[in-house]
């Protein structure tokens, strides 16, 4: 990967012997490996048996989970936050695992629409939840730095499964908690 970054830097017209760029290919490769570490992780590794029996049947919500991802179309960052809620059905997952699952999927080349669905489907599968709601809001550098160059645009996506899709009351509760 280091050699590929060297070729890219040279292809844009830079001189790799310039002091500021001498180690850039190595640093860029290391950064890309970090930004894409989600490919080396699995749901099982992340959850790590942090599933607990529970009689709770009311909404569990974790909001404002920071996320950083790379757009698969331009490999530019999108940065935002995820809001994840679920209705337990006999099992709850450790709180930090929700954020770790968001990170695992975000740390892959991604589109926001798919990221939202992946998180929702995984929470549903792991917990057996009666319903899951995920909303992601993010700013995309591919919209801000190039193309239309719209600095204040924010993309919002949602995935509603089970009772979040079938019950207007559950969906409204999620949206009310999100905005409070």
Secondary structure, DSSP 4 states (H G I P E B T S, - for coil): -HHHHHHHHHHTT--TTSGGGTTHHHHHHHHHHHHTGGGG--HHHHHTT-EEE----SEEEEEEEEEEEEETTT--EEEEEEEEEEE-SSEEE-HHHHHHHHHHHHSSEE-HHHHHHHHHHHHHHHH--SEEEEEEEEEEHHHHTSTT--TT--EEEEEEEEHHHH-HHHHHHHHHHHT-
